[in-house]
């Protein structure tokens, strides 16, 4: 990760003159967070394949036993 990127992330979210963020800013921050979360989960699955397989099996069991 570039140093400039880290500094940009450390800054607080931009706010308009009234001090509240707009809906678009909130959605943009949320999308960015979810992208990074997905990337981190994918990396963890690649690094720890046994744990990832166990997690998939647990999720499959939950889906099989779920009742509507």
Predicted model as a PDB file, atoms N, CA, C, CB and O in Angstrom, pLDDT in the B-factor column:
MODEL        1                                                                  
ATOM      1  N   UNK A   1       0.858  -1.174   0.000  1.00 48.00           N  
ATOM      2  CA  UNK A   1       0.000   0.000   0.000  1.00 48.00           C  
ATOM      3  C   UNK A   1       0.901   1.233   0.000  1.00 48.00           C  
ATOM      4  CB  UNK A   1      -0.974   0.001   1.233  1.00 48.00           C  
ATOM      5  O   UNK A   1       1.875   1.293   0.750  1.00 48.00           O  
ATOM      6  N   UNK A   2       0.583   2.188  -0.818  1.00 52.00           N  
ATOM      7  CA  UNK A   2       1.387   3.399  -0.911  1.00 52.00           C  
ATOM      8  C   UNK A   2       1.192   4.262   0.334  1.00 52.00           C  
ATOM      9  CB  UNK A   2       1.024   4.194  -2.178  1.00 52.00           C  
ATOM     10  O   UNK A   2       0.140   4.238   0.972  1.00 52.00           O  
ATOM     11  N   UNK A   3       2.227   5.018   0.657  1.00 52.00           N  
ATOM     12  CA  UNK A   3       2.164   5.870   1.849  1.00 52.00           C  
ATOM     13  C   UNK A   3       1.069   6.928   1.709  1.00 52.00           C  
ATOM     14  CB  UNK A   3       3.526   6.547   2.096  1.00 52.00           C  
ATOM     15  O   UNK A   3       0.368   7.235   2.673  1.00 52.00           O  
ATOM     16  N   UNK A   4       0.926   7.481   0.508  1.00 55.00           N  
ATOM     17  CA  UNK A   4      -0.111   8.488   0.271  1.00 55.00           C  
ATOM     18  C   UNK A   4      -1.505   7.927   0.459  1.00 55.00           C  
ATOM     19  CB  UNK A   4       0.020   9.057  -1.121  1.00 55.00           C  
ATOM     20  O   UNK A   4      -2.408   8.608   0.945  1.00 55.00           O  
ATOM     21  N   UNK A   5      -1.665   6.663   0.061  1.00 56.00           N  
ATOM     22  CA  UNK A   5      -2.966   6.012   0.224  1.00 56.00           C  
ATOM     23  C   UNK A   5      -3.321   5.885   1.709  1.00 56.00           C  
ATOM     24  CB  UNK A   5      -2.962   4.618  -0.446  1.00 56.00           C  
ATOM     25  O   UNK A   5      -4.459   6.131   2.110  1.00 56.00           O  
ATOM     26  N   UNK A   6      -2.327   5.498   2.514  1.00 54.00           N  
ATOM     27  CA  UNK A   6      -2.554   5.336   3.951  1.00 54.00           C  
ATOM     28  C   UNK A   6      -2.915   6.672   4.586  1.00 54.00           C  
ATOM     29  CB  UNK A   6      -1.310   4.738   4.635  1.00 54.00           C  
ATOM     30  O   UNK A   6      -3.810   6.735   5.429  1.00 54.00           O  
ATOM     31  N   UNK A   7      -2.234   7.734   4.194  1.00 52.00           N  
ATOM     32  CA  UNK A   7      -2.530   9.051   4.758  1.00 52.00           C  
ATOM     33  C   UNK A   7      -3.937   9.488   4.375  1.00 52.00           C  
ATOM     34  CB  UNK A   7      -1.500  10.091   4.281  1.00 52.00           C  
ATOM     35  O   UNK A   7      -4.651  10.084   5.180  1.00 52.00           O  
ATOM     36  N   UNK A   8      -4.331   9.186   3.136  1.00 57.00           N  
ATOM     37  CA  UNK A   8      -5.675   9.565   2.697  1.00 57.00           C  
ATOM     38  C   UNK A   8      -6.730   8.824   3.519  1.00 57.00           C  
ATOM     39  CB  UNK A   8      -5.860   9.269   1.190  1.00 57.00           C  
ATOM     40  O   UNK A   8      -7.767   9.395   3.854  1.00 57.00           O  
ATOM     41  N   UNK A   9      -6.468   7.543   3.848  1.00 57.00           N  
ATOM     42  CA  UNK A   9      -7.417   6.763   4.634  1.00 57.00           C  
ATOM     43  C   UNK A   9      -7.522   7.255   6.063  1.00 57.00           C  
ATOM     44  CB  UNK A   9      -7.024   5.311   4.628  1.00 57.00           C  
ATOM     45  O   UNK A   9      -8.595   7.199   6.664  1.00 57.00           O  
ATOM     46  N   UNK A  10      -6.412   7.740   6.617  1.00 56.00           N  
ATOM     47  CA  UNK A  10      -6.405   8.168   8.007  1.00 56.00           C  
ATOM     48  C   UNK A  10      -7.165   9.459   8.242  1.00 56.00           C  
ATOM     49  CB  UNK A  10      -5.003   8.330   8.475  1.00 56.00           C  
ATOM     50  O   UNK A  10      -7.514   9.773   9.380  1.00 56.00           O  
ATOM     51  N   UNK A  11      -7.426  10.208   7.189  1.00 60.00           N  
ATOM     52  CA  UNK A  11      -8.148  11.472   7.341  1.00 60.00           C  
ATOM     53  C   UNK A  11      -9.620  11.187   7.592  1.00 60.00           C  
ATOM     54  CB  UNK A  11      -7.973  12.369   6.086  1.00 60.00           C  
ATOM     55  O   UNK A  11     -10.149  10.199   7.083  1.00 60.00           O  
ATOM     56  N   UNK A  12     -10.293  12.034   8.367  1.00 59.00           N  
ATOM     57  CA  UNK A  12     -11.726  11.822   8.605  1.00 59.00           C  
ATOM     58  C   UNK A  12     -12.526  12.015   7.316  1.00 59.00           C  
ATOM     59  CB  UNK A  12     -12.239  12.784   9.697  1.00 59.00           C  
ATOM     60  O   UNK A  12     -12.055  12.626   6.357  1.00 59.00           O  
ATOM     61  N   UNK A  13     -13.726  11.487   7.320  1.00 57.00           N  
ATOM     62  CA  UNK A  13     -14.583  11.589   6.141  1.00 57.00           C  
ATOM     63  C   UNK A  13     -14.921  13.053   5.863  1.00 57.00           C  
ATOM     64  CB  UNK A  13     -15.877  10.762   6.333  1.00 57.00           C  
ATOM     65  O   UNK A  13     -15.142  13.822   6.798  1.00 57.00           O  
ATOM     66  N   UNK A  14     -14.965  13.445   4.595  1.00 58.00           N  
ATOM     67  CA  UNK A  14     -15.302  14.838   4.281  1.00 58.00           C  
ATOM     68  C   UNK A  14     -16.748  15.153   4.663  1.00 58.00           C  
ATOM     69  CB  UNK A  14     -15.079  15.120   2.782  1.00 58.00           C  
ATOM     70  O   UNK A  14     -17.637  14.313   4.529  1.00 58.00           O  
ATOM     71  N   UNK A  15     -16.960  16.356   5.132  1.00 57.00           N  
ATOM     72  CA  UNK A  15     -18.305  16.765   5.528  1.00 57.00           C  
ATOM     73  C   UNK A  15     -18.613  18.119   4.893  1.00 57.00           C  
ATOM     74  CB  UNK A  15     -18.438  16.836   7.085  1.00 57.00           C  
ATOM     75  O   UNK A  15     -17.714  18.920   4.637  1.00 57.00           O  
ATOM     76  N   UNK A  16     -19.875  18.353   4.647  1.00 60.00           N  
ATOM     77  CA  UNK A  16     -20.250  19.633   4.052  1.00 60.00           C  
ATOM     78  C   UNK A  16     -20.314  20.720   5.140  1.00 60.00           C  
ATOM     79  CB  UNK A  16     -21.616  19.513   3.315  1.00 60.00           C  
ATOM     80  O   UNK A  16     -19.988  20.459   6.298  1.00 60.00           O  
ATOM     81  N   UNK A  17     -20.731  21.921   4.768  1.00 59.00           N  
ATOM     82  CA  UNK A  17     -20.686  23.075   5.675  1.00 59.00           C  
ATOM     83  C   UNK A  17     -21.529  22.869   6.937  1.00 59.00           C  
ATOM     84  CB  UNK A  17     -21.163  24.322   4.947  1.00 59.00           C  
ATOM     85  O   UNK A  17     -21.191  23.402   7.994  1.00 59.00           O  
ATOM     86  N   UNK A  18     -22.612  22.109   6.843  1.00 61.00           N  
ATOM     87  CA  UNK A  18     -23.470  21.918   8.013  1.00 61.00           C  
ATOM     88  C   UNK A  18     -22.909  20.870   8.971  1.00 61.00           C  
ATOM     89  CB  UNK A  18     -24.869  21.516   7.573  1.00 61.00           C  
ATOM     90  O   UNK A  18     -23.440  20.699  10.068  1.00 61.00           O  
ATOM     91  N   UNK A  19     -21.841  20.160   8.576  1.00 66.00           N  
ATOM     92  CA  UNK A  19     -21.222  19.194   9.469  1.00 66.00           C  
ATOM     93  C   UNK A  19     -21.754  17.781   9.334  1.00 66.00           C  
ATOM     94  CB  UNK A  19     -21.394  19.638  10.858  1.00 66.00           C  
ATOM     95  O   UNK A  19     -21.309  16.893  10.062  1.00 66.00           O  
ATOM     96  N   UNK A  20     -22.679  17.545   8.439  1.00 80.00           N  
ATOM     97  CA  UNK A  20     -23.188  16.198   8.235  1.00 80.00           C  
ATOM     98  C   UNK A  20     -22.818  15.732   6.833  1.00 80.00           C  
ATOM     99  CB  UNK A  20     -24.723  16.144   8.449  1.00 80.00           C  
ATOM    100  O   UNK A  20     -22.793  16.521   5.888  1.00 80.00           O  
ATOM    101  N   UNK A  21     -22.533  14.442   6.714  1.00 81.00           N  
ATOM    102  CA  UNK A  21     -22.173  13.925   5.405  1.00 81.00           C  
ATOM    103  C   UNK A  21     -23.429  13.642   4.577  1.00 81.00           C  
ATOM    104  CB  UNK A  21     -21.322  12.653   5.547  1.00 81.00           C  
ATOM    105  O   UNK A  21     -24.500  13.375   5.120  1.00 81.00           O  
ATOM    106  N   UNK A  22     -23.275  13.706   3.276  1.00 91.00           N  
ATOM    107  CA  UNK A  22     -24.417  13.442   2.403  1.00 91.00           C  
ATOM    108  C   UNK A  22     -24.607  11.937   2.260  1.00 91.00           C  
ATOM    109  CB  UNK A  22     -24.219  14.104   1.011  1.00 91.00           C  
ATOM    110  O   UNK A  22     -23.730  11.152   2.620  1.00 91.00           O  
ATOM    111  N   UNK A  23     -25.740  11.553   1.742  1.00 92.00           N  
ATOM    112  CA  UNK A  23     -26.045  10.140   1.523  1.00 92.00           C  
ATOM    113  C   UNK A  23     -25.050   9.533   0.535  1.00 92.00           C  
ATOM    114  CB  UNK A  23     -27.491   9.970   1.005  1.00 92.00           C  
ATOM    115  O   UNK A  23     -24.622   8.393   0.716  1.00 92.00           O  
ATOM    116  N   UNK A  24     -24.683  10.270  -0.494  1.00 93.00           N  
ATOM    117  CA  UNK A  24     -23.733   9.768  -1.494  1.00 93.00           C  
ATOM    118  C   UNK A  24     -22.364   9.513  -0.865  1.00 93.00           C  
ATOM    119  CB  UNK A  24     -23.602  10.764  -2.661  1.00 93.00           C  
ATOM    120  O   UNK A  24     -21.719   8.513  -1.178  1.00 93.00           O  
ATOM    121  N   UNK A  25     -21.916  10.405   0.015  1.00 94.00           N  
ATOM    122  CA  UNK A  25     -20.627  10.207   0.681  1.00 94.00           C  
ATOM    123  C   UNK A  25     -20.659   8.975   1.571  1.00 94.00           C  
ATOM    124  CB  UNK A  25     -20.252  11.442   1.506  1.00 94.00           C  
ATOM    125  O   UNK A  25     -19.711   8.191   1.602  1.00 94.00           O  
ATOM    126  N   UNK A  26     -21.763   8.813   2.294  1.00 94.00           N  
ATOM    127  CA  UNK A  26     -21.898   7.650   3.167  1.00 94.00           C  
ATOM    128  C   UNK A  26     -21.880   6.364   2.356  1.00 94.00           C  
ATOM    129  CB  UNK A  26     -23.188   7.740   3.988  1.00 94.00           C  
ATOM    130  O   UNK A  26     -21.221   5.400   2.746  1.00 94.00           O  
ATOM    131  N   UNK A  27     -22.593   6.331   1.232  1.00 95.00           N  
ATOM    132  CA  UNK A  27     -22.614   5.139   0.376  1.00 95.00           C  
ATOM    133  C   UNK A  27     -21.246   4.861  -0.231  1.00 95.00           C  
ATOM    134  CB  UNK A  27     -23.647   5.303  -0.736  1.00 95.00           C  
ATOM    135  O   UNK A  27     -20.846   3.704  -0.361  1.00 95.00           O  
ATOM    136  N   UNK A  28     -20.527   5.919  -0.605  1.00 95.00           N  
ATOM    137  CA  UNK A  28     -19.197   5.738  -1.182  1.00 95.00           C  
ATOM    138  C   UNK A  28     -18.244   5.136  -0.139  1.00 95.00           C  
ATOM    139  CB  UNK A  28     -18.644   7.090  -1.707  1.00 95.00           C  
ATOM    140  O   UNK A  28     -17.472   4.228  -0.449  1.00 95.00           O  
ATOM    141  N   UNK A  29     -18.303   5.647   1.097  1.00 96.00           N  
ATOM    142  CA  UNK A  29     -17.453   5.103   2.162  1.00 96.00           C  
ATOM    143  C   UNK A  29     -17.829   3.659   2.466  1.00 96.00           C  
ATOM    144  CB  UNK A  29     -17.568   5.957   3.437  1.00 96.00           C  
ATOM    145  O   UNK A  29     -16.954   2.821   2.686  1.00 96.00           O  
ATOM    146  N   UNK A  30     -19.122   3.365   2.479  1.00 96.00           N  
ATOM    147  CA  UNK A  30     -19.585   2.003   2.763  1.00 96.00           C  
ATOM    148  C   UNK A  30     -19.134   1.041   1.669  1.00 96.00           C  
ATOM    149  CB  UNK A  30     -21.119   1.970   2.899  1.00 96.00           C  
ATOM    150  O   UNK A  30     -18.689  -0.069   1.962  1.00 96.00           O  
ATOM    151  N   UNK A  31     -19.248   1.462   0.406  1.00 97.00           N  
ATOM    152  CA  UNK A  31     -18.821   0.618  -0.709  1.00 97.00           C  
ATOM    153  C   UNK A  31     -17.321   0.339  -0.620  1.00 97.00           C  
ATOM    154  CB  UNK A  31     -19.164   1.287  -2.058  1.00 97.00           C  
ATOM    155  O   UNK A  31     -16.873  -0.780  -0.868  1.00 97.00           O  
ATOM    156  N   UNK A  32     -16.559   1.361  -0.266  1.00 97.00           N  
ATOM    157  CA  UNK A  32     -15.112   1.191  -0.130  1.00 97.00           C  
ATOM    158  C   UNK A  32     -14.801   0.202   0.995  1.00 97.00           C  
ATOM    159  CB  UNK A  32     -14.426   2.553   0.142  1.00 97.00           C  
ATOM    160  O   UNK A  32     -13.947  -0.671   0.838  1.00 97.00           O  
ATOM    161  N   UNK A  33     -15.485   0.337   2.117  1.00 97.00           N  
ATOM    162  CA  UNK A  33     -15.281  -0.563   3.243  1.00 97.00           C  
ATOM    163  C   UNK A  33     -15.628  -2.002   2.862  1.00 97.00           C  
ATOM    164  CB  UNK A  33     -16.120  -0.113   4.441  1.00 97.00           C  
ATOM    165  O   UNK A  33     -14.879  -2.927   3.176  1.00 97.00           O  
ATOM    166  N   UNK A  34     -16.757  -2.189   2.188  1.00 97.00           N  
ATOM    167  CA  UNK A  34     -17.175  -3.542   1.824  1.00 97.00           C  
ATOM    168  C   UNK A  34     -16.226  -4.169   0.812  1.00 97.00           C  
ATOM    169  CB  UNK A  34     -18.591  -3.523   1.263  1.00 97.00           C  
ATOM    170  O   UNK A  34     -15.978  -5.374   0.855  1.00 97.00           O  
ATOM    171  N   UNK A  35     -15.686  -3.346  -0.112  1.00 97.00           N  
ATOM    172  CA  UNK A  35     -14.692  -3.849  -1.066  1.00 97.00           C  
ATOM    173  C   UNK A  35     -13.452  -4.359  -0.334  1.00 97.00           C  
ATOM    174  CB  UNK A  35     -14.300  -2.746  -2.071  1.00 97.00           C  
ATOM    175  O   UNK A  35     -12.950  -5.444  -0.627  1.00 97.00           O  
ATOM    176  N   UNK A  36     -12.967  -3.570   0.617  1.00 97.00           N  
ATOM    177  CA  UNK A  36     -11.780  -3.970   1.368  1.00 97.00           C  
ATOM    178  C   UNK A  36     -12.053  -5.195   2.242  1.00 97.00           C  
ATOM    179  CB  UNK A  36     -11.290  -2.811   2.233  1.00 97.00           C  
ATOM    180  O   UNK A  36     -11.189  -6.060   2.391  1.00 97.00           O  
ATOM    181  N   UNK A  37     -13.248  -5.268   2.815  1.00 96.00           N  
ATOM    182  CA  UNK A  37     -13.610  -6.422   3.626  1.00 96.00           C  
ATOM    183  C   UNK A  37     -13.614  -7.693   2.780  1.00 96.00           C  
ATOM    184  CB  UNK A  37     -14.983  -6.210   4.279  1.00 96.00           C  
ATOM    185  O   UNK A  37     -13.089  -8.725   3.195  1.00 96.00           O  
ATOM    186  N   UNK A  38     -14.209  -7.609   1.592  1.00 96.00           N  
ATOM    187  CA  UNK A  38     -14.251  -8.759   0.689  1.00 96.00           C  
ATOM    188  C   UNK A  38     -12.839  -9.176   0.283  1.00 96.00           C  
ATOM    189  CB  UNK A  38     -15.091  -8.435  -0.560  1.00 96.00           C  
ATOM    190  O   UNK A  38     -12.530 -10.365   0.216  1.00 96.00           O  
ATOM    191  N   UNK A  39     -11.992  -8.196   0.014  1.00 96.00           N  
ATOM    192  CA  UNK A  39     -10.605  -8.481  -0.358  1.00 96.00           C  
ATOM    193  C   UNK A  39      -9.873  -9.172   0.791  1.00 96.00           C  
ATOM    194  CB  UNK A  39      -9.874  -7.182  -0.752  1.00 96.00           C  
ATOM    195  O   UNK A  39      -9.120 -10.118   0.561  1.00 96.00           O  
ATOM    196  N   UNK A  40     -10.084  -8.712   2.013  1.00 94.00           N  
ATOM    197  CA  UNK A  40      -9.428  -9.314   3.174  1.00 94.00           C  
ATOM    198  C   UNK A  40      -9.909 -10.744   3.395  1.00 94.00           C  
ATOM    199  CB  UNK A  40      -9.685  -8.473   4.427  1.00 94.00           C  
ATOM    200  O   UNK A  40      -9.110 -11.618   3.732  1.00 94.00           O  
ATOM    201  N   UNK A  41     -11.196 -10.991   3.213  1.00 90.00           N  
ATOM    202  CA  UNK A  41     -11.717 -12.356   3.376  1.00 90.00           C  
ATOM    203  C   UNK A  41     -11.155 -13.285   2.308  1.00 90.00           C  
ATOM    204  CB  UNK A  41     -13.254 -12.358   3.316  1.00 90.00           C  
ATOM    205  O   UNK A  41     -10.829 -14.437   2.596  1.00 90.00           O  
ATOM    206  N   UNK A  42     -11.039 -12.792   1.079  1.00 91.00           N  
ATOM    207  CA  UNK A  42     -10.477 -13.601  -0.002  1.00 91.00           C  
ATOM    208  C   UNK A  42      -9.016 -13.942   0.290  1.00 91.00           C  
ATOM    209  CB  UNK A  42     -10.594 -12.861  -1.350  1.00 91.00           C  
ATOM    210  O   UNK A  42      -8.580 -15.071   0.063  1.00 91.00           O  
ATOM    211  N   UNK A  43      -8.273 -12.972   0.788  1.00 92.00           N  
ATOM    212  CA  UNK A  43      -6.875 -13.210   1.135  1.00 92.00           C  
ATOM    213  C   UNK A  43      -6.776 -14.247   2.251  1.00 92.00           C  
ATOM    214  CB  UNK A  43      -6.191 -11.895   1.561  1.00 92.00           C  
ATOM    215  O   UNK A  43      -5.946 -15.154   2.180  1.00 92.00           O  
ATOM    216  N   UNK A  44      -7.606 -14.123   3.267  1.00 87.00           N  
ATOM    217  CA  UNK A  44      -7.591 -15.089   4.371  1.00 87.00           C  
ATOM    218  C   UNK A  44      -7.902 -16.493   3.871  1.00 87.00           C  
ATOM    219  CB  UNK A  44      -8.597 -14.684   5.455  1.00 87.00           C  
ATOM    220  O   UNK A  44      -7.287 -17.462   4.317  1.00 87.00           O  
ATOM    221  N   UNK A  45      -8.867 -16.611   2.936  1.00 85.00           N  
ATOM    222  CA  UNK A  45      -9.223 -17.917   2.393  1.00 85.00           C  
ATOM    223  C   UNK A  45      -8.068 -18.536   1.607  1.00 85.00           C  
ATOM    224  CB  UNK A  45     -10.451 -17.795   1.501  1.00 85.00           C  
ATOM    225  O   UNK A  45      -7.878 -19.752   1.635  1.00 85.00           O  
ATOM    226  N   UNK A  46      -7.296 -17.703   0.908  1.00 88.00           N  
ATOM    227  CA  UNK A  46      -6.145 -18.216   0.157  1.00 88.00           C  
ATOM    228  C   UNK A  46      -5.026 -18.647   1.098  1.00 88.00           C  
ATOM    229  CB  UNK A  46      -5.626 -17.153  -0.823  1.00 88.00           C  
ATOM    230  O   UNK A  46      -4.343 -19.638   0.840  1.00 88.00           O  
ATOM    231  N   UNK A  47      -4.838 -17.908   2.186  1.00 90.00           N  
ATOM    232  CA  UNK A  47      -3.737 -18.187   3.097  1.00 90.00           C  
ATOM    233  C   UNK A  47      -4.055 -19.360   4.021  1.00 90.00           C  
ATOM    234  CB  UNK A  47      -3.412 -16.950   3.919  1.00 90.00           C  
ATOM    235  O   UNK A  47      -3.155 -20.113   4.391  1.00 90.00           O  
ATOM    236  N   UNK A  48      -5.311 -19.522   4.393  1.00 87.00           N  
ATOM    237  CA  UNK A  48      -5.709 -20.583   5.319  1.00 87.00           C  
ATOM    238  C   UNK A  48      -6.783 -21.465   4.680  1.00 87.00           C  
ATOM    239  CB  UNK A  48      -6.225 -19.982   6.650  1.00 87.00           C  
ATOM    240  O   UNK A  48      -7.948 -21.398   5.072  1.00 87.00           O  
ATOM    241  N   UNK A  49      -6.401 -22.298   3.691  1.00 85.00           N  
ATOM    242  CA  UNK A  49      -7.421 -23.075   2.972  1.00 85.00           C  
ATOM    243  C   UNK A  49      -8.195 -24.052   3.846  1.00 85.00           C  
ATOM    244  CB  UNK A  49      -6.777 -23.832   1.860  1.00 85.00           C  
ATOM    245  O   UNK A  49      -9.380 -24.280   3.605  1.00 85.00           O  
ATOM    246  N   UNK A  50      -7.548 -24.639   4.864  1.00 88.00           N  
ATOM    247  CA  UNK A  50      -8.269 -25.605   5.711  1.00 88.00           C  
ATOM    248  C   UNK A  50      -9.356 -24.910   6.506  1.00 88.00           C  
ATOM    249  CB  UNK A  50      -7.300 -26.327   6.666  1.00 88.00           C  
ATOM    250  O   UNK A  50     -10.472 -25.417   6.618  1.00 88.00           O  
ATOM    251  N   UNK A  51      -9.028 -23.737   7.065  1.00 87.00           N  
ATOM    252  CA  UNK A  51     -10.023 -22.981   7.828  1.00 87.00           C  
ATOM    253  C   UNK A  51     -11.150 -22.508   6.912  1.00 87.00           C  
ATOM    254  CB  UNK A  51      -9.365 -21.775   8.534  1.00 87.00           C  
ATOM    255  O   UNK A  51     -12.316 -22.513   7.307  1.00 87.00           O  
ATOM    256  N   UNK A  52     -10.805 -22.102   5.692  1.00 86.00           N  
ATOM    257  CA  UNK A  52     -11.824 -21.650   4.746  1.00 86.00           C  
ATOM    258  C   UNK A  52     -12.768 -22.801   4.391  1.00 86.00           C  
ATOM    259  CB  UNK A  52     -11.165 -21.081   3.469  1.00 86.00           C  
ATOM    260  O   UNK A  52     -13.981 -22.609   4.299  1.00 86.00           O  
ATOM    261  N   UNK A  53     -12.203 -24.000   4.193  1.00 89.00           N  
ATOM    262  CA  UNK A  53     -13.041 -25.155   3.862  1.00 89.00           C  
ATOM    263  C   UNK A  53     -13.974 -25.474   5.028  1.00 89.00           C  
ATOM    264  CB  UNK A  53     -12.166 -26.388   3.517  1.00 89.00           C  
ATOM    265  O   UNK A  53     -15.154 -25.755   4.820  1.00 89.00           O  
ATOM    266  N   UNK A  54     -13.453 -25.431   6.244  1.00 91.00           N  
ATOM    267  CA  UNK A  54     -14.284 -25.700   7.417  1.00 91.00           C  
ATOM    268  C   UNK A  54     -15.401 -24.665   7.522  1.00 91.00           C  
ATOM    269  CB  UNK A  54     -13.428 -25.699   8.702  1.00 91.00           C  
ATOM    270  O   UNK A  54     -16.534 -25.006   7.863  1.00 91.00           O  
ATOM    271  N   UNK A  55     -15.089 -23.411   7.232  1.00 88.00           N  
ATOM    272  CA  UNK A  55     -16.118 -22.364   7.288  1.00 88.00           C  
ATOM    273  C   UNK A  55     -17.190 -22.605   6.226  1.00 88.00           C  
ATOM    274  CB  UNK A  55     -15.482 -20.968   7.095  1.00 88.00           C  
ATOM    275  O   UNK A  55     -18.376 -22.401   6.485  1.00 88.00           O  
ATOM    276  N   UNK A  56     -16.777 -23.037   5.033  1.00 90.00           N  
ATOM    277  CA  UNK A  56     -17.766 -23.348   3.982  1.00 90.00           C  
ATOM    278  C   UNK A  56     -18.653 -24.508   4.404  1.00 90.00           C  
ATOM    279  CB  UNK A  56     -17.062 -23.683   2.649  1.00 90.00           C  
ATOM    280  O   UNK A  56     -19.861 -24.486   4.168  1.00 90.00           O  
ATOM    281  N   UNK A  57     -18.063 -25.519   5.027  1.00 93.00           N  
ATOM    282  CA  UNK A  57     -18.849 -26.667   5.478  1.00 93.00           C  
ATOM    283  C   UNK A  57     -19.852 -26.253   6.568  1.00 93.00           C  
ATOM    284  CB  UNK A  57     -17.916 -27.779   6.004  1.00 93.00           C  
ATOM    285  O   UNK A  57     -21.003 -26.688   6.549  1.00 93.00           O  
ATOM    286  N   UNK A  58     -19.415 -25.421   7.506  1.00 94.00           N  
ATOM    287  CA  UNK A  58     -20.344 -24.943   8.542  1.00 94.00           C  
ATOM    288  C   UNK A  58     -21.481 -24.139   7.932  1.00 94.00           C  
ATOM    289  CB  UNK A  58     -19.602 -24.089   9.580  1.00 94.00           C  
ATOM    290  O   UNK A  58     -22.638 -24.292   8.324  1.00 94.00           O  
ATOM    291  N   UNK A  59     -21.148 -23.274   6.962  1.00 91.00           N  
ATOM    292  CA  UNK A  59     -22.190 -22.475   6.306  1.00 91.00           C  
ATOM    293  C   UNK A  59     -23.169 -23.384   5.564  1.00 91.00           C  
ATOM    294  CB  UNK A  59     -21.561 -21.453   5.328  1.00 91.00           C  
ATOM    295  O   UNK A  59     -24.378 -23.159   5.603  1.00 91.00           O  
ATOM    296  N   UNK A  60     -22.650 -24.408   4.889  1.00 94.00           N  
ATOM    297  CA  UNK A  60     -23.520 -25.342   4.177  1.00 94.00           C  
ATOM    298  C   UNK A  60     -24.444 -26.068   5.153  1.00 94.00           C  
ATOM    299  CB  UNK A  60     -22.682 -26.358   3.380  1.00 94.00           C  
ATOM    300  O   UNK A  60     -25.623 -26.276   4.865  1.00 94.00           O  
ATOM    301  N   UNK A  61     -23.905 -26.448   6.298  1.00 93.00           N  
ATOM    302  CA  UNK A  61     -24.735 -27.123   7.309  1.00 93.00           C  
ATOM    303  C   UNK A  61     -25.820 -26.177   7.819  1.00 93.00           C  
ATOM    304  CB  UNK A  61     -23.862 -27.625   8.493  1.00 93.00           C  
ATOM    305  O   UNK A  61     -26.968 -26.587   7.996  1.00 93.00           O  
ATOM    306  N   UNK A  62     -25.466 -24.925   8.054  1.00 92.00           N  
ATOM    307  CA  UNK A  62     -26.482 -23.951   8.494  1.00 92.00           C  
ATOM    308  C   UNK A  62     -27.581 -23.810   7.449  1.00 92.00           C  
ATOM    309  CB  UNK A  62     -25.837 -22.575   8.770  1.00 92.00           C  
ATOM    310  O   UNK A  62     -28.762 -23.732   7.786  1.00 92.00           O  
ATOM    311  N   UNK A  63     -27.185 -23.777   6.177  1.00 92.00           N  
ATOM    312  CA  UNK A  63     -28.193 -23.596   5.115  1.00 92.00           C  
ATOM    313  C   UNK A  63     -29.084 -24.834   5.014  1.00 92.00           C  
ATOM    314  CB  UNK A  63     -27.507 -23.316   3.746  1.00 92.00           C  
ATOM    315  O   UNK A  63     -30.282 -24.714   4.758  1.00 92.00           O  
ATOM    316  N   UNK A  64     -28.503 -26.029   5.214  1.00 91.00           N  
ATOM    317  CA  UNK A  64     -29.316 -27.250   5.127  1.00 91.00           C  
ATOM    318  C   UNK A  64     -30.299 -27.361   6.277  1.00 91.00           C  
ATOM    319  CB  UNK A  64     -28.423 -28.478   5.102  1.00 91.00           C  
ATOM    320  O   UNK A  64     -31.387 -27.910   6.108  1.00 91.00           O  
ATOM    321  N   UNK A  65     -29.936 -26.852   7.436  1.00 88.00           N  
ATOM    322  CA  UNK A  65     -30.806 -27.023   8.607  1.00 88.00           C  
ATOM    323  C   UNK A  65     -31.733 -25.827   8.831  1.00 88.00           C  
ATOM    324  CB  UNK A  65     -29.961 -27.246   9.850  1.00 88.00           C  
ATOM    325  O   UNK A  65     -32.534 -25.829   9.766  1.00 88.00           O  
ATOM    326  N   UNK A  66     -31.627 -24.822   7.987  1.00 81.00           N  
ATOM    327  CA  UNK A  66     -32.483 -23.640   8.151  1.00 81.00           C  
ATOM    328  C   UNK A  66     -33.907 -23.977   7.743  1.00 81.00           C  
ATOM    329  CB  UNK A  66     -31.950 -22.448   7.316  1.00 81.00           C  
ATOM    330  O   UNK A  66     -34.127 -24.623   6.718  1.00 81.00           O  
ATOM    331  N   UNK A  67     -34.880 -23.540   8.546  1.00 75.00           N  
ATOM    332  CA  UNK A  67     -36.291 -23.794   8.222  1.00 75.00           C  
ATOM    333  C   UNK A  67     -36.984 -22.493   7.897  1.00 75.00           C  
ATOM    334  CB  UNK A  67     -37.011 -24.505   9.386  1.00 75.00           C  
ATOM    335  O   UNK A  67     -36.811 -21.500   8.603  1.00 75.00           O  
ATOM    336  N   UNK A  68     -37.765 -22.488   6.838  1.00 67.00           N  
ATOM    337  CA  UNK A  68     -38.485 -21.281   6.416  1.00 67.00           C  
ATOM    338  C   UNK A  68     -39.703 -21.101   7.231  1.00 67.00           C  
ATOM    339  CB  UNK A  68     -38.852 -21.334   4.956  1.00 67.00           C  
ATOM    340  O   UNK A  68     -40.445 -20.140   7.029  1.00 67.00           O  
TER     341      UNK A  68                                                      
ENDMDL                                                                          
END                                                                             
